Amino acid sequence: MQLGRWSDWLSWLLWPALYGLGLFGSYLALGSSRPLLAFNGVYLGLFVVIALLERLMPFEPQWLQDDGDTAANLAHTVFTKGLVQIGAALAASLGMGTALVVQPAVAPASGLWPAAWPLFAQVVLGLVIAELGLYLAHRIAHEWPLFWRFHALHHSVRRLWVVNTGRFHIVDTCFKAVLGQIPLYFLGAPLAVFLWISAVTAVTGLLTHCNIVLRTGPLDWVFSTPGLHRWHHSKRIEEGNRNYGENLVLWDLLFGTYYNPSRRPPADIGIHGRIAVGFFAQLAQPFRRNGVRDIMGQDTQ
């Protein structure tokens, strides 16, 4: 099915519309009696909408072809997302202990976090701070071989679409979470800020990996958009080692890794190394000598 003449203006409206829809759904979910269950429903709903739009107006038609990795992609998403949510639930159950013991022990008595600010301003500040940790974790994962062996799984995809949004090795995910969240714990950020940063990151992740024609224009100077992230998945080192931002591009701009040329991003993406076939083999590969050699056989990221 083709959208014809409607596709041009729709391509300009879709990113803000989908982003806003995801954040509004997150707002309703986080205010509900069962926020975790409700947010999973919002995430799944946005996933389905994006998947349908990928069929209606794909950015790269050849990325619609089956690559045989769908089952592994879904398994990685469920496994990683499930473990992260279990960890979040445990953290929430220990929240009182954290608030009474951990944060007072590591934060100055005067308190560094601007708790009197409106929640929106606190979330924006939290995003900027968390983004620095996420940026550093992502850049390290590309430039340090020890960490690339885990991150290579994500870059091994040969097409970008919503289903491989969660294709991350659990070690890679945990490393990013630690660097992104620990500064906020030390500063004494409240739970609501952590929840909103997680929601924003989940929504942005679905959009950055989608295969939809989206025009984002000046938004590329603020947010991590699909157009920027497609360059990040290039096989060429001078293109793939750019645009590390998870949600924002602030730190890419400051550290000189922002990349957004006017030409079309390459359709031929992936790595030059070899990734094992299947979910369990992919989890084990970074720990195996031969598997690591296969992963490190690439010469780009």
Order of alpha helices (4+ residues) and beta strands (2+ residues): alpha-alpha-alpha-alpha-alpha-alpha-alpha-alpha-alpha-alpha-alpha-alpha-alpha
